[in-house]
């Protein structure tokens, strides 16, 4: 009986989901900046976008999962690091929500509003051509052999 219980515990521990790793500012920067991520939020909102090193954001969003998909572009300096959180400086309405970032695995992370863990978005990295071969150079010039 004890051996069976021990076996079940070992199996459950071996297959449990990996615990989320809290991302500090530098880890978050290297994990996120310049890469394309799709996201799904607790309220049904979804979209995709890219965060740049200057704190700007470009992408699309469909609020609450209904209605039109909207193009979004946030100016440089919109996202800033404050302590262990990343904060968004928004003009309308004039608020500055901060987010805790937790890495889920090699391709995804969760951003939750500080102090309100139920309010979150899950981000999953999407591979692009430059991710597969960042040194690839394309040319449309004809060569002498053609």
N, C-alpha and C positions, 0 to 999 in steps of 0.2 A: 504494500500500500504506500509506504513512504517513497519507494523508488518510483512509482507511478506519479505521485505528486511532484517529486523533484524533476522528473522528465517533463511534465507539463509546464512547470515554472521555467525551466531552461528553454523550452520551445517558445513560450510567450515572450521571454526576455530577448531571445534571438530575433524574433520577428516584430518587435514593437517598433513603432515609427520613431525616427530619429528626433531627438529633442531639438527644438528651435534654438539657434545661436543668436544672441543679441548682437547686432552690428554696431560697432563704434563708428565714428565719423570717417576715419580713413578706410576701414574695411568696406563700409557702405559705398564710399566714393569709388573704390576700385571695382566693386561688384556691380554697380548700377550705371555709372556715368558713361554716356555714349552708346549704350546698348538699348535695343528695342525690347519692350516688355508689353505683354497683354495683361489686363487686369480685370478682376471681378470683385465687386464690393458686396458687403453685407446687405445693402439695400436694393441689390439688383443692378446697380450701375455697372457698366463695363466699357472697355475700350482698349486702346493701345497707345503707347507713346515712348518718347525718348527724353531723358534728362541729360542736359549738357553741363560741362564743367563750370560754366558761368552762372549756374542756378536757373537757367531758362528751361522751359518744357515745351515740346510740340507733340501733338497727337490728336486722337479722336476720343469722344466720350458719348455714350448713350445713357442719359440719366434714368435711373431706376429701371433700366432694361426695356423701356418703351419709348416710342417717338423717334424722331430723327437722330441720326448719328451726327454729332457736331464736331467741327474742327476747332482745336484749342491751341493757342500759342500764348505762353506766359513769358513775360519779359525777363531779361537777365537779372539775377539777384532775387528772384521770387523764392527760391529755396535756399535756406541758410541753415548752418549747423549751430545749434545752441546746446552746449553740454553734450549729452548722449542722444539728443533728439534732433530730428530734422524739422524745421519749421517753414511754413509757407506764409509769405507776406502778401496778403491779398488786399486789393484796393476796394473792391465792392463785393460784399460788405467789408468794411475796414476791420479785418480780424487777422490773427496770426496763429492758426492752429499748429500744434507740434505733434510729431508722430514718432512712435517707437518702431524701429525696424528690427525684425527677427528673420534671420535666414532660415528657410525651411529645408532646402537642399541646394545642390550645385546650380540649379536654374531658377529657383524661386525664393521669394521672401514675402513676409506679411508686414504691412504698415498699419498700425493701429493708432488712433488718436490717444495721446497721452492722458491717462486717467480714465479712459473709456474703452477698455479692451474689446467691448462688443462692437464697436464701430471700427471696421477694418476693411482693407482691400488686400487681396492676394495677387501678387505680381509674378508672372511666369515669363522667363526670357524666351524670346523668339530669335531664332538664328537667321542671319542675313548672309548674303554672299560674302561680304567683307569679314564676317565672323569665321567663315570656313577657310578663307585664304586672304588674310589681310595684306599680303604683299602682291596680290594679283593686280596686274595692270592690263587694261584693255585698250586696244588701238583699232581704229577703223581704217588706218592707212593701208594701202595696198603695198605689198613688198615687191621687189624686183623679180622674184621667181614666178609671180603669178601671171 
